[in-house]
Amino acid sequence: MSRAKLRNRRELCRSHPVATAVAKAQMASHMTTVSIAIYMTADGEPARDLLAHLGWVIGIGAEIAAVVAPGMAQAKRLHAALRIVVQLSTDNAWQAAQAGVLSDAATEAKDLLVAHAGIGFDLIPSGDYIAGRIRDGIASLTDVAGAEIYSTEPKGVTG
């Protein structure tokens, strides 16, 4: 598909009220399915597909939060949740104890995606990238920003 056609399609998706309503309904339905899977997955079970879904939505939500409210608690929470998802993927084992945290993070990320769909649309390739790495079992914590991006210390200054 040419760049012009892709750009036109993106603009239509961003501005058309019916497309927006359909996307919101699909997101809500998908999140219901993911939320059920979060709480129904057995402790210790490999859950690559679930983790990939969580990585996609939480990753995009974390990036949106970093754009609209950089350095705020919401962005930090979502980046931390994404790091948990990647760690679970690395361990190849679901931790039922993380279900509440990850469910809350996924809901928060979904709400950000709905509220800032234009920003989120541009981040889909990044979400697809991390989700693919999680699904393939090759994601690592180096794929996700850590606490260092929230440091208030100027780089290169020693005390």
Disulfide bonds with the S-S distance in Angstrom:
none
